[in-house]
């Protein structure tokens, strides 16, 4: 399987800039990062449970 080199990455970056524009690149990158994190959590089975977050908040407030 061929690997992606420098010239290919530059072409992909140029296409992304043309499609989304320079101003929206941080927004697109942030969305991509969140998507990757959620995918990893779903694969590993480490789901964020809202009940666990509430318990941590209560324990933090009690310790202070």
PDBQT receptor file of N, H, CA, C and O in Angstrom, charges set to zero:
ATOM      1  N   UNK A   1       0.849  -1.168   0.000  1.00  0.00    +0.000 N 
ATOM      2  CA  UNK A   1       0.000   0.000   0.000  1.00  0.00    +0.000 C 
ATOM      3  C   UNK A   1       0.898   1.234   0.000  1.00  0.00    +0.000 C 
ATOM      4  O   UNK A   1       1.801   1.346   0.828  1.00  0.00    +0.000 OA
ATOM      5  N   UNK A   2       0.652   2.158  -0.925  1.00  0.00    +0.000 N 
ATOM      6  H   UNK A   2      -0.082   2.067  -1.598  1.00  0.00    +0.000 HD
ATOM      7  CA  UNK A   2       1.501   3.343  -0.984  1.00  0.00    +0.000 C 
ATOM      8  C   UNK A   2       1.271   4.269   0.202  1.00  0.00    +0.000 C 
ATOM      9  O   UNK A   2       0.154   4.402   0.703  1.00  0.00    +0.000 OA
ATOM     10  N   UNK A   3       2.339   4.898   0.634  1.00  0.00    +0.000 N 
ATOM     11  H   UNK A   3       3.246   4.791   0.227  1.00  0.00    +0.000 HD
ATOM     12  CA  UNK A   3       2.228   5.826   1.766  1.00  0.00    +0.000 C 
ATOM     13  C   UNK A   3       2.019   7.247   1.254  1.00  0.00    +0.000 C 
ATOM     14  O   UNK A   3       2.305   7.552   0.096  1.00  0.00    +0.000 OA
ATOM     15  N   UNK A   4       1.521   8.106   2.128  1.00  0.00    +0.000 N 
ATOM     16  H   UNK A   4       1.289   7.858   3.069  1.00  0.00    +0.000 HD
ATOM     17  CA  UNK A   4       1.282   9.500   1.778  1.00  0.00    +0.000 C 
ATOM     18  C   UNK A   4       2.532  10.295   2.127  1.00  0.00    +0.000 C 
ATOM     19  O   UNK A   4       2.971  10.304   3.277  1.00  0.00    +0.000 OA
ATOM     20  N   UNK A   5       3.095  10.954   1.139  1.00  0.00    +0.000 N 
ATOM     21  H   UNK A   5       2.738  10.947   0.205  1.00  0.00    +0.000 HD
ATOM     22  CA  UNK A   5       4.308  11.735   1.339  1.00  0.00    +0.000 C 
ATOM     23  C   UNK A   5       4.009  13.211   1.452  1.00  0.00    +0.000 C 
ATOM     24  O   UNK A   5       2.855  13.621   1.577  1.00  0.00    +0.000 OA
ATOM     25  N   UNK A   6       5.058  13.999   1.407  1.00  0.00    +0.000 N 
ATOM     26  H   UNK A   6       5.996  13.666   1.306  1.00  0.00    +0.000 HD
ATOM     27  CA  UNK A   6       4.951  15.448   1.540  1.00  0.00    +0.000 C 
ATOM     28  C   UNK A   6       4.111  16.113   0.457  1.00  0.00    +0.000 C 
ATOM     29  O   UNK A   6       3.214  16.893   0.776  1.00  0.00    +0.000 OA
ATOM     30  N   UNK A   7       4.381  15.824  -0.824  1.00  0.00    +0.000 N 
ATOM     31  H   UNK A   7       5.110  15.191  -1.083  1.00  0.00    +0.000 HD
ATOM     32  CA  UNK A   7       3.590  16.478  -1.873  1.00  0.00    +0.000 C 
ATOM     33  C   UNK A   7       2.093  16.160  -1.786  1.00  0.00    +0.000 C 
ATOM     34  O   UNK A   7       1.256  17.024  -2.045  1.00  0.00    +0.000 OA
ATOM     35  N   UNK A   8       1.770  14.943  -1.429  1.00  0.00    +0.000 N 
ATOM     36  H   UNK A   8       2.451  14.241  -1.219  1.00  0.00    +0.000 HD
ATOM     37  CA  UNK A   8       0.365  14.566  -1.300  1.00  0.00    +0.000 C 
ATOM     38  C   UNK A   8      -0.316  15.318  -0.161  1.00  0.00    +0.000 C 
ATOM     39  O   UNK A   8      -1.463  15.746  -0.290  1.00  0.00    +0.000 OA
ATOM     40  N   UNK A   9       0.401  15.479   0.963  1.00  0.00    +0.000 N 
ATOM     41  H   UNK A   9       1.333  15.132   1.068  1.00  0.00    +0.000 HD
ATOM     42  CA  UNK A   9      -0.153  16.223   2.090  1.00  0.00    +0.000 C 
ATOM     43  C   UNK A   9      -0.385  17.691   1.738  1.00  0.00    +0.000 C 
ATOM     44  O   UNK A   9      -1.377  18.283   2.163  1.00  0.00    +0.000 OA
ATOM     45  N   UNK A  10       0.518  18.269   0.973  1.00  0.00    +0.000 N 
ATOM     46  H   UNK A  10       1.324  17.788   0.629  1.00  0.00    +0.000 HD
ATOM     47  CA  UNK A  10       0.360  19.662   0.551  1.00  0.00    +0.000 C 
ATOM     48  C   UNK A  10      -0.865  19.814  -0.341  1.00  0.00    +0.000 C 
ATOM     49  O   UNK A  10      -1.623  20.773  -0.197  1.00  0.00    +0.000 OA
ATOM     50  N   UNK A  11      -1.062  18.878  -1.257  1.00  0.00    +0.000 N 
ATOM     51  H   UNK A  11      -0.446  18.099  -1.374  1.00  0.00    +0.000 HD
ATOM     52  CA  UNK A  11      -2.233  18.927  -2.137  1.00  0.00    +0.000 C 
ATOM     53  C   UNK A  11      -3.513  18.803  -1.327  1.00  0.00    +0.000 C 
ATOM     54  O   UNK A  11      -4.474  19.531  -1.576  1.00  0.00    +0.000 OA
ATOM     55  N   UNK A  12      -3.541  17.889  -0.361  1.00  0.00    +0.000 N 
ATOM     56  H   UNK A  12      -2.760  17.297  -0.160  1.00  0.00    +0.000 HD
ATOM     57  CA  UNK A  12      -4.724  17.717   0.489  1.00  0.00    +0.000 C 
ATOM     58  C   UNK A  12      -4.992  18.986   1.287  1.00  0.00    +0.000 C 
ATOM     59  O   UNK A  12      -6.143  19.407   1.401  1.00  0.00    +0.000 OA
ATOM     60  N   UNK A  13      -3.951  19.602   1.841  1.00  0.00    +0.000 N 
ATOM     61  H   UNK A  13      -3.016  19.260   1.749  1.00  0.00    +0.000 HD
ATOM     62  CA  UNK A  13      -4.102  20.843   2.605  1.00  0.00    +0.000 C 
ATOM     63  C   UNK A  13      -4.657  21.966   1.730  1.00  0.00    +0.000 C 
ATOM     64  O   UNK A  13      -5.528  22.717   2.169  1.00  0.00    +0.000 OA
ATOM     65  N   UNK A  14      -4.163  22.085   0.504  1.00  0.00    +0.000 N 
ATOM     66  H   UNK A  14      -3.455  21.475   0.148  1.00  0.00    +0.000 HD
ATOM     67  CA  UNK A  14      -4.670  23.103  -0.410  1.00  0.00    +0.000 C 
ATOM     68  C   UNK A  14      -6.150  22.894  -0.729  1.00  0.00    +0.000 C 
ATOM     69  O   UNK A  14      -6.914  23.857  -0.794  1.00  0.00    +0.000 OA
ATOM     70  N   UNK A  15      -6.551  21.645  -0.928  1.00  0.00    +0.000 N 
ATOM     71  H   UNK A  15      -5.930  20.863  -0.875  1.00  0.00    +0.000 HD
ATOM     72  CA  UNK A  15      -7.963  21.354  -1.199  1.00  0.00    +0.000 C 
ATOM     73  C   UNK A  15      -8.823  21.724   0.001  1.00  0.00    +0.000 C 
ATOM     74  O   UNK A  15      -9.906  22.287  -0.163  1.00  0.00    +0.000 OA
ATOM     75  N   UNK A  16      -8.352  21.415   1.203  1.00  0.00    +0.000 N 
ATOM     76  H   UNK A  16      -7.472  20.959   1.336  1.00  0.00    +0.000 HD
ATOM     77  CA  UNK A  16      -9.100  21.754   2.418  1.00  0.00    +0.000 C 
ATOM     78  C   UNK A  16      -9.239  23.261   2.559  1.00  0.00    +0.000 C 
ATOM     79  O   UNK A  16     -10.309  23.751   2.920  1.00  0.00    +0.000 OA
ATOM     80  N   UNK A  17      -8.166  24.007   2.279  1.00  0.00    +0.000 N 
ATOM     81  H   UNK A  17      -7.297  23.608   1.986  1.00  0.00    +0.000 HD
ATOM     82  CA  UNK A  17      -8.219  25.468   2.372  1.00  0.00    +0.000 C 
ATOM     83  C   UNK A  17      -9.195  26.024   1.350  1.00  0.00    +0.000 C 
ATOM     84  O   UNK A  17      -9.945  26.952   1.653  1.00  0.00    +0.000 OA
ATOM     85  N   UNK A  18      -9.198  25.474   0.151  1.00  0.00    +0.000 N 
ATOM     86  H   UNK A  18      -8.588  24.720  -0.095  1.00  0.00    +0.000 HD
ATOM     87  CA  UNK A  18     -10.118  25.956  -0.881  1.00  0.00    +0.000 C 
ATOM     88  C   UNK A  18     -11.562  25.677  -0.494  1.00  0.00    +0.000 C 
ATOM     89  O   UNK A  18     -12.428  26.530  -0.687  1.00  0.00    +0.000 OA
ATOM     90  N   UNK A  19     -11.832  24.498   0.046  1.00  0.00    +0.000 N 
ATOM     91  H   UNK A  19     -11.129  23.804   0.203  1.00  0.00    +0.000 HD
ATOM     92  CA  UNK A  19     -13.208  24.121   0.375  1.00  0.00    +0.000 C 
ATOM     93  C   UNK A  19     -13.718  24.885   1.593  1.00  0.00    +0.000 C 
ATOM     94  O   UNK A  19     -14.826  25.419   1.555  1.00  0.00    +0.000 OA
ATOM     95  N   UNK A  20     -12.947  24.949   2.659  1.00  0.00    +0.000 N 
ATOM     96  H   UNK A  20     -12.047  24.514   2.690  1.00  0.00    +0.000 HD
ATOM     97  CA  UNK A  20     -13.427  25.523   3.916  1.00  0.00    +0.000 C 
ATOM     98  C   UNK A  20     -12.998  26.971   4.125  1.00  0.00    +0.000 C 
ATOM     99  O   UNK A  20     -13.676  27.700   4.850  1.00  0.00    +0.000 OA
ATOM    100  N   UNK A  21     -11.929  27.402   3.535  1.00  0.00    +0.000 N 
ATOM    101  H   UNK A  21     -11.379  26.810   2.947  1.00  0.00    +0.000 HD
ATOM    102  CA  UNK A  21     -11.424  28.754   3.757  1.00  0.00    +0.000 C 
ATOM    103  C   UNK A  21     -10.490  28.778   4.952  1.00  0.00    +0.000 C 
ATOM    104  O   UNK A  21     -10.558  27.914   5.826  1.00  0.00    +0.000 OA
ATOM    105  N   UNK A  22      -9.617  29.774   4.982  1.00  0.00    +0.000 N 
ATOM    106  H   UNK A  22      -9.562  30.476   4.272  1.00  0.00    +0.000 HD
ATOM    107  CA  UNK A  22      -8.605  29.853   6.040  1.00  0.00    +0.000 C 
ATOM    108  C   UNK A  22      -9.238  30.147   7.394  1.00  0.00    +0.000 C 
ATOM    109  O   UNK A  22      -8.767  29.636   8.410  1.00  0.00    +0.000 OA
ATOM    110  N   UNK A  23     -10.281  30.949   7.436  1.00  0.00    +0.000 N 
ATOM    111  H   UNK A  23     -10.664  31.365   6.611  1.00  0.00    +0.000 HD
ATOM    112  CA  UNK A  23     -10.905  31.339   8.703  1.00  0.00    +0.000 C 
ATOM    113  C   UNK A  23     -11.565  30.198   9.442  1.00  0.00    +0.000 C 
ATOM    114  O   UNK A  23     -11.665  30.235  10.668  1.00  0.00    +0.000 OA
ATOM    115  N   UNK A  24     -12.022  29.174   8.719  1.00  0.00    +0.000 N 
ATOM    116  H   UNK A  24     -11.941  29.144   7.723  1.00  0.00    +0.000 HD
ATOM    117  CA  UNK A  24     -12.733  28.073   9.358  1.00  0.00    +0.000 C 
ATOM    118  C   UNK A  24     -11.838  26.881   9.672  1.00  0.00    +0.000 C 
ATOM    119  O   UNK A  24     -12.317  25.893  10.228  1.00  0.00    +0.000 OA
ATOM    120  N   UNK A  25     -10.566  26.943   9.335  1.00  0.00    +0.000 N 
ATOM    121  H   UNK A  25     -10.177  27.746   8.883  1.00  0.00    +0.000 HD
ATOM    122  CA  UNK A  25      -9.674  25.800   9.584  1.00  0.00    +0.000 C 
ATOM    123  C   UNK A  25      -9.601  25.408  11.058  1.00  0.00    +0.000 C 
ATOM    124  O   UNK A  25      -9.653  24.213  11.349  1.00  0.00    +0.000 OA
ATOM    125  N   UNK A  26      -9.484  26.346  12.013  1.00  0.00    +0.000 N 
ATOM    126  H   UNK A  26      -9.441  27.316  11.777  1.00  0.00    +0.000 HD
ATOM    127  CA  UNK A  26      -9.453  25.928  13.422  1.00  0.00    +0.000 C 
ATOM    128  C   UNK A  26     -10.744  25.211  13.845  1.00  0.00    +0.000 C 
ATOM    129  O   UNK A  26     -10.710  24.251  14.615  1.00  0.00    +0.000 OA
ATOM    130  N   UNK A  27     -11.870  25.693  13.332  1.00  0.00    +0.000 N 
ATOM    131  H   UNK A  27     -11.898  26.473  12.707  1.00  0.00    +0.000 HD
ATOM    132  CA  UNK A  27     -13.152  25.067  13.652  1.00  0.00    +0.000 C 
ATOM    133  C   UNK A  27     -13.222  23.643  13.096  1.00  0.00    +0.000 C 
ATOM    134  O   UNK A  27     -13.695  22.727  13.768  1.00  0.00    +0.000 OA
ATOM    135  N   UNK A  28     -12.748  23.470  11.867  1.00  0.00    +0.000 N 
ATOM    136  H   UNK A  28     -12.364  24.215  11.321  1.00  0.00    +0.000 HD
ATOM    137  CA  UNK A  28     -12.749  22.148  11.242  1.00  0.00    +0.000 C 
ATOM    138  C   UNK A  28     -11.791  21.218  11.989  1.00  0.00    +0.000 C 
ATOM    139  O   UNK A  28     -12.114  20.054  12.228  1.00  0.00    +0.000 OA
ATOM    140  N   UNK A  29     -10.623  21.728  12.354  1.00  0.00    +0.000 N 
ATOM    141  H   UNK A  29     -10.361  22.673  12.159  1.00  0.00    +0.000 HD
ATOM    142  CA  UNK A  29      -9.649  20.917  13.091  1.00  0.00    +0.000 C 
ATOM    143  C   UNK A  29     -10.169  20.508  14.453  1.00  0.00    +0.000 C 
ATOM    144  O   UNK A  29      -9.963  19.372  14.881  1.00  0.00    +0.000 OA
ATOM    145  N   UNK A  30     -10.844  21.423  15.142  1.00  0.00    +0.000 N 
ATOM    146  H   UNK A  30     -11.011  22.345  14.794  1.00  0.00    +0.000 HD
ATOM    147  CA  UNK A  30     -11.411  21.100  16.453  1.00  0.00    +0.000 C 
ATOM    148  C   UNK A  30     -12.485  20.035  16.349  1.00  0.00    +0.000 C 
ATOM    149  O   UNK A  30     -12.547  19.122  17.172  1.00  0.00    +0.000 OA
ATOM    150  N   UNK A  31     -13.331  20.154  15.336  1.00  0.00    +0.000 N 
ATOM    151  H   UNK A  31     -13.280  20.896  14.667  1.00  0.00    +0.000 HD
ATOM    152  CA  UNK A  31     -14.370  19.146  15.132  1.00  0.00    +0.000 C 
ATOM    153  C   UNK A  31     -13.785  17.784  14.802  1.00  0.00    +0.000 C 
ATOM    154  O   UNK A  31     -14.287  16.755  15.256  1.00  0.00    +0.000 OA
ATOM    155  N   UNK A  32     -12.724  17.783  14.011  1.00  0.00    +0.000 N 
ATOM    156  H   UNK A  32     -12.316  18.618  13.642  1.00  0.00    +0.000 HD
ATOM    157  CA  UNK A  32     -12.064  16.528  13.666  1.00  0.00    +0.000 C 
ATOM    158  C   UNK A  32     -11.435  15.895  14.901  1.00  0.00    +0.000 C 
ATOM    159  O   UNK A  32     -11.514  14.681  15.090  1.00  0.00    +0.000 OA
ATOM    160  N   UNK A  33     -10.814  16.716  15.740  1.00  0.00    +0.000 N 
ATOM    161  H   UNK A  33     -10.750  17.702  15.586  1.00  0.00    +0.000 HD
ATOM    162  CA  UNK A  33     -10.209  16.203  16.977  1.00  0.00    +0.000 C 
ATOM    163  C   UNK A  33     -11.243  15.606  17.915  1.00  0.00    +0.000 C 
ATOM    164  O   UNK A  33     -11.016  14.547  18.499  1.00  0.00    +0.000 OA
ATOM    165  N   UNK A  34     -12.389  16.285  18.065  1.00  0.00    +0.000 N 
ATOM    166  H   UNK A  34     -12.574  17.146  17.590  1.00  0.00    +0.000 HD
ATOM    167  CA  UNK A  34     -13.458  15.759  18.922  1.00  0.00    +0.000 C 
ATOM    168  C   UNK A  34     -13.982  14.443  18.385  1.00  0.00    +0.000 C 
ATOM    169  O   UNK A  34     -14.259  13.518  19.149  1.00  0.00    +0.000 OA
ATOM    170  N   UNK A  35     -14.118  14.359  17.067  1.00  0.00    +0.000 N 
ATOM    171  H   UNK A  35     -13.893  15.110  16.446  1.00  0.00    +0.000 HD
ATOM    172  CA  UNK A  35     -14.591  13.122  16.456  1.00  0.00    +0.000 C 
ATOM    173  C   UNK A  35     -13.645  11.962  16.692  1.00  0.00    +0.000 C 
ATOM    174  O   UNK A  35     -14.078  10.845  16.975  1.00  0.00    +0.000 OA
ATOM    175  N   UNK A  36     -12.350  12.229  16.576  1.00  0.00    +0.000 N 
ATOM    176  H   UNK A  36     -11.998  13.137  16.346  1.00  0.00    +0.000 HD
ATOM    177  CA  UNK A  36     -11.354  11.178  16.798  1.00  0.00    +0.000 C 
ATOM    178  C   UNK A  36     -11.372  10.735  18.262  1.00  0.00    +0.000 C 
ATOM    179  O   UNK A  36     -11.289   9.541  18.550  1.00  0.00    +0.000 OA
ATOM    180  N   UNK A  37     -11.480  11.706  19.196  1.00  0.00    +0.000 N 
ATOM    181  H   UNK A  37     -11.547  12.676  18.962  1.00  0.00    +0.000 HD
ATOM    182  CA  UNK A  37     -11.531  11.343  20.615  1.00  0.00    +0.000 C 
ATOM    183  C   UNK A  37     -12.759  10.502  20.929  1.00  0.00    +0.000 C 
ATOM    184  O   UNK A  37     -12.665   9.520  21.666  1.00  0.00    +0.000 OA
ATOM    185  N   UNK A  38     -13.904  10.874  20.381  1.00  0.00    +0.000 N 
ATOM    186  H   UNK A  38     -13.980  11.672  19.782  1.00  0.00    +0.000 HD
ATOM    187  CA  UNK A  38     -15.113  10.090  20.632  1.00  0.00    +0.000 C 
ATOM    188  C   UNK A  38     -14.995   8.700  20.048  1.00  0.00    +0.000 C 
ATOM    189  O   UNK A  38     -15.445   7.729  20.656  1.00  0.00    +0.000 OA
ATOM    190  N   UNK A  39     -14.396   8.594  18.879  1.00  0.00    +0.000 N 
ATOM    191  H   UNK A  39     -14.030   9.383  18.385  1.00  0.00    +0.000 HD
ATOM    192  CA  UNK A  39     -14.200   7.281  18.265  1.00  0.00    +0.000 C 
ATOM    193  C   UNK A  39     -13.312   6.407  19.141  1.00  0.00    +0.000 C 
ATOM    194  O   UNK A  39     -13.610   5.232  19.356  1.00  0.00    +0.000 OA
ATOM    195  N   UNK A  40     -12.216   6.982  19.646  1.00  0.00    +0.000 N 
ATOM    196  H   UNK A  40     -11.974   7.936  19.471  1.00  0.00    +0.000 HD
ATOM    197  CA  UNK A  40     -11.321   6.206  20.512  1.00  0.00    +0.000 C 
ATOM    198  C   UNK A  40     -12.028   5.763  21.792  1.00  0.00    +0.000 C 
ATOM    199  O   UNK A  40     -11.851   4.632  22.244  1.00  0.00    +0.000 OA
ATOM    200  N   UNK A  41     -12.825   6.655  22.373  1.00  0.00    +0.000 N 
ATOM    201  H   UNK A  41     -12.968   7.574  22.006  1.00  0.00    +0.000 HD
ATOM    202  CA  UNK A  41     -13.566   6.290  23.589  1.00  0.00    +0.000 C 
ATOM    203  C   UNK A  41     -14.541   5.163  23.324  1.00  0.00    +0.000 C 
ATOM    204  O   UNK A  41     -14.698   4.266  24.152  1.00  0.00    +0.000 OA
ATOM    205  N   UNK A  42     -15.204   5.201  22.160  1.00  0.00    +0.000 N 
ATOM    206  H   UNK A  42     -15.076   5.930  21.487  1.00  0.00    +0.000 HD
ATOM    207  CA  UNK A  42     -16.180   4.162  21.865  1.00  0.00    +0.000 C 
ATOM    208  C   UNK A  42     -15.490   2.829  21.599  1.00  0.00    +0.000 C 
ATOM    209  O   UNK A  42     -16.028   1.774  21.932  1.00  0.00    +0.000 OA
ATOM    210  N   UNK A  43     -14.304   2.872  21.003  1.00  0.00    +0.000 N 
ATOM    211  H   UNK A  43     -13.867   3.730  20.733  1.00  0.00    +0.000 HD
ATOM    212  CA  UNK A  43     -13.577   1.638  20.720  1.00  0.00    +0.000 C 
ATOM    213  C   UNK A  43     -13.035   1.027  22.004  1.00  0.00    +0.000 C 
ATOM    214  O   UNK A  43     -13.106  -0.188  22.187  1.00  0.00    +0.000 OA
ATOM    215  N   UNK A  44     -12.489   1.863  22.905  1.00  0.00    +0.000 N 
ATOM    216  H   UNK A  44     -12.432   2.850  22.757  1.00  0.00    +0.000 HD
ATOM    217  CA  UNK A  44     -11.902   1.343  24.132  1.00  0.00    +0.000 C 
ATOM    218  C   UNK A  44     -12.951   1.060  25.201  1.00  0.00    +0.000 C 
ATOM    219  O   UNK A  44     -12.670   0.356  26.171  1.00  0.00    +0.000 OA
ATOM    220  N   UNK A  45     -14.158   1.601  25.033  1.00  0.00    +0.000 N 
ATOM    221  H   UNK A  45     -14.386   2.173  24.245  1.00  0.00    +0.000 HD
ATOM    222  CA  UNK A  45     -15.219   1.369  26.004  1.00  0.00    +0.000 C 
ATOM    223  C   UNK A  45     -15.182   2.322  27.177  1.00  0.00    +0.000 C 
ATOM    224  O   UNK A  45     -15.872   2.095  28.170  1.00  0.00    +0.000 OA
ATOM    225  N   UNK A  46     -14.401   3.376  27.094  1.00  0.00    +0.000 N 
ATOM    226  H   UNK A  46     -13.840   3.560  26.287  1.00  0.00    +0.000 HD
ATOM    227  CA  UNK A  46     -14.318   4.355  28.178  1.00  0.00    +0.000 C 
ATOM    228  C   UNK A  46     -15.314   5.472  27.911  1.00  0.00    +0.000 C 
ATOM    229  O   UNK A  46     -14.929   6.556  27.473  1.00  0.00    +0.000 OA
ATOM    230  N   UNK A  47     -16.581   5.218  28.170  1.00  0.00    +0.000 N 
ATOM    231  H   UNK A  47     -16.894   4.337  28.526  1.00  0.00    +0.000 HD
ATOM    232  CA  UNK A  47     -17.614   6.220  27.966  1.00  0.00    +0.000 C 
ATOM    233  C   UNK A  47     -17.682   7.137  29.170  1.00  0.00    +0.000 C 
ATOM    234  O   UNK A  47     -17.538   6.693  30.309  1.00  0.00    +0.000 OA
ATOM    235  N   UNK A  48     -17.902   8.414  28.917  1.00  0.00    +0.000 N 
ATOM    236  H   UNK A  48     -18.019   8.774  27.992  1.00  0.00    +0.000 HD
ATOM    237  CA  UNK A  48     -18.087   9.361  30.011  1.00  0.00    +0.000 C 
ATOM    238  C   UNK A  48     -19.506   9.228  30.516  1.00  0.00    +0.000 C 
ATOM    239  O   UNK A  48     -20.457   9.494  29.782  1.00  0.00    +0.000 OA
ATOM    240  N   UNK A  49     -19.657   8.818  31.765  1.00  0.00    +0.000 N 
ATOM    241  H   UNK A  49     -18.884   8.602  32.361  1.00  0.00    +0.000 HD
ATOM    242  CA  UNK A  49     -20.969   8.661  32.368  1.00  0.00    +0.000 C 
ATOM    243  C   UNK A  49     -21.294   9.925  33.149  1.00  0.00    +0.000 C 
ATOM    244  O   UNK A  49     -20.521  10.308  34.027  1.00  0.00    +0.000 OA
ATOM    245  N   UNK A  50     -22.415  10.590  32.861  1.00  0.00    +0.000 N 
ATOM    246  H   UNK A  50     -23.044  10.279  32.148  1.00  0.00    +0.000 HD
ATOM    247  CA  UNK A  50     -22.751  11.816  33.578  1.00  0.00    +0.000 C 
ATOM    248  C   UNK A  50     -22.852  11.615  35.091  1.00  0.00    +0.000 C 
ATOM    249  O   UNK A  50     -22.556  12.535  35.853  1.00  0.00    +0.000 OA
ATOM    250  N   UNK A  51     -23.260  10.436  35.530  1.00  0.00    +0.000 N 
ATOM    251  H   UNK A  51     -23.500   9.688  34.911  1.00  0.00    +0.000 HD
ATOM    252  CA  UNK A  51     -23.353  10.167  36.961  1.00  0.00    +0.000 C 
ATOM    253  C   UNK A  51     -21.960  10.191  37.600  1.00  0.00    +0.000 C 
ATOM    254  O   UNK A  51     -21.805  10.662  38.727  1.00  0.00    +0.000 OA
ATOM    255  N   UNK A  52     -20.952   9.687  36.887  1.00  0.00    +0.000 N 
ATOM    256  H   UNK A  52     -21.079   9.305  35.971  1.00  0.00    +0.000 HD
ATOM    257  CA  UNK A  52     -19.591   9.710  37.407  1.00  0.00    +0.000 C 
ATOM    258  C   UNK A  52     -19.086  11.143  37.536  1.00  0.00    +0.000 C 
ATOM    259  O   UNK A  52     -18.410  11.474  38.511  1.00  0.00    +0.000 OA
ATOM    260  N   UNK A  53     -19.406  12.000  36.563  1.00  0.00    +0.000 N 
ATOM    261  H   UNK A  53     -19.955  11.731  35.771  1.00  0.00    +0.000 HD
ATOM    262  CA  UNK A  53     -18.989  13.391  36.633  1.00  0.00    +0.000 C 
ATOM    263  C   UNK A  53     -19.611  14.094  37.832  1.00  0.00    +0.000 C 
ATOM    264  O   UNK A  53     -18.948  14.895  38.490  1.00  0.00    +0.000 OA
ATOM    265  N   UNK A  54     -20.880  13.802  38.125  1.00  0.00    +0.000 N 
ATOM    266  H   UNK A  54     -21.419  13.151  37.590  1.00  0.00    +0.000 HD
ATOM    267  CA  UNK A  54     -21.552  14.434  39.256  1.00  0.00    +0.000 C 
ATOM    268  C   UNK A  54     -20.920  13.970  40.568  1.00  0.00    +0.000 C 
ATOM    269  O   UNK A  54     -20.765  14.767  41.493  1.00  0.00    +0.000 OA
ATOM    270  N   UNK A  55     -20.554  12.688  40.656  1.00  0.00    +0.000 N 
ATOM    271  H   UNK A  55     -20.680  12.041  39.904  1.00  0.00    +0.000 HD
ATOM    272  CA  UNK A  55     -19.913  12.177  41.865  1.00  0.00    +0.000 C 
ATOM    273  C   UNK A  55     -18.561  12.847  42.087  1.00  0.00    +0.000 C 
ATOM    274  O   UNK A  55     -18.212  13.177  43.221  1.00  0.00    +0.000 OA
ATOM    275  N   UNK A  56     -17.790  13.053  41.005  1.00  0.00    +0.000 N 
ATOM    276  H   UNK A  56     -18.073  12.785  40.084  1.00  0.00    +0.000 HD
ATOM    277  CA  UNK A  56     -16.487  13.696  41.138  1.00  0.00    +0.000 C 
ATOM    278  C   UNK A  56     -16.644  15.137  41.609  1.00  0.00    +0.000 C 
ATOM    279  O   UNK A  56     -15.846  15.617  42.413  1.00  0.00    +0.000 OA
ATOM    280  N   UNK A  57     -17.663  15.824  41.116  1.00  0.00    +0.000 N 
ATOM    281  H   UNK A  57     -18.311  15.433  40.463  1.00  0.00    +0.000 HD
ATOM    282  CA  UNK A  57     -17.892  17.207  41.503  1.00  0.00    +0.000 C 
ATOM    283  C   UNK A  57     -18.237  17.292  42.980  1.00  0.00    +0.000 C 
ATOM    284  O   UNK A  57     -17.755  18.182  43.680  1.00  0.00    +0.000 OA
ATOM    285  N   UNK A  58     -19.071  16.369  43.462  1.00  0.00    +0.000 N 
ATOM    286  H   UNK A  58     -19.462  15.646  42.893  1.00  0.00    +0.000 HD
ATOM    287  CA  UNK A  58     -19.440  16.370  44.872  1.00  0.00    +0.000 C 
ATOM    288  C   UNK A  58     -18.221  16.098  45.752  1.00  0.00    +0.000 C 
ATOM    289  O   UNK A  58     -18.053  16.733  46.793  1.00  0.00    +0.000 OA
ATOM    290  N   UNK A  59     -17.368  15.152  45.336  1.00  0.00    +0.000 N 
ATOM    291  H   UNK A  59     -17.505  14.636  44.490  1.00  0.00    +0.000 HD
ATOM    292  CA  UNK A  59     -16.198  14.834  46.156  1.00  0.00    +0.000 C 
ATOM    293  C   UNK A  59     -15.199  15.990  46.146  1.00  0.00    +0.000 C 
ATOM    294  O   UNK A  59     -14.527  16.231  47.148  1.00  0.00    +0.000 OA
ATOM    295  N   UNK A  60     -15.094  16.704  45.031  1.00  0.00    +0.000 N 
ATOM    296  H   UNK A  60     -15.640  16.508  44.216  1.00  0.00    +0.000 HD
ATOM    297  CA  UNK A  60     -14.181  17.845  44.960  1.00  0.00    +0.000 C 
ATOM    298  C   UNK A  60     -14.667  18.971  45.868  1.00  0.00    +0.000 C 
ATOM    299  O   UNK A  60     -13.857  19.610  46.539  1.00  0.00    +0.000 OA
ATOM    300  N   UNK A  61     -15.973  19.223  45.898  1.00  0.00    +0.000 N 
ATOM    301  H   UNK A  61     -16.630  18.704  45.352  1.00  0.00    +0.000 HD
ATOM    302  CA  UNK A  61     -16.516  20.287  46.731  1.00  0.00    +0.000 C 
ATOM    303  C   UNK A  61     -16.388  19.939  48.220  1.00  0.00    +0.000 C 
ATOM    304  O   UNK A  61     -16.179  20.823  49.051  1.00  0.00    +0.000 OA
ATOM    305  N   UNK A  62     -16.511  18.681  48.542  1.00  0.00    +0.000 N 
ATOM    306  H   UNK A  62     -16.681  17.963  47.866  1.00  0.00    +0.000 HD
ATOM    307  CA  UNK A  62     -16.416  18.274  49.940  1.00  0.00    +0.000 C 
ATOM    308  C   UNK A  62     -15.001  18.384  50.460  1.00  0.00    +0.000 C 
ATOM    309  O   UNK A  62     -14.800  18.634  51.648  1.00  0.00    +0.000 OA
ATOM    310  N   UNK A  63     -14.000  18.198  49.583  1.00  0.00    +0.000 N 
ATOM    311  H   UNK A  63     -14.164  17.995  48.618  1.00  0.00    +0.000 HD
ATOM    312  CA  UNK A  63     -12.608  18.227  50.020  1.00  0.00    +0.000 C 
ATOM    313  C   UNK A  63     -12.112  19.654  50.216  1.00  0.00    +0.000 C 
ATOM    314  O   UNK A  63     -11.149  19.875  50.950  1.00  0.00    +0.000 OA
ATOM    315  N   UNK A  64     -12.748  20.620  49.574  1.00  0.00    +0.000 N 
ATOM    316  H   UNK A  64     -13.531  20.441  48.978  1.00  0.00    +0.000 HD
ATOM    317  CA  UNK A  64     -12.233  21.997  49.626  1.00  0.00    +0.000 C 
ATOM    318  C   UNK A  64     -12.649  22.711  50.853  1.00  0.00    +0.000 C 
ATOM    319  O   UNK A  64     -12.294  23.875  51.040  1.00  0.00    +0.000 OA
TER     320      UNK A  64
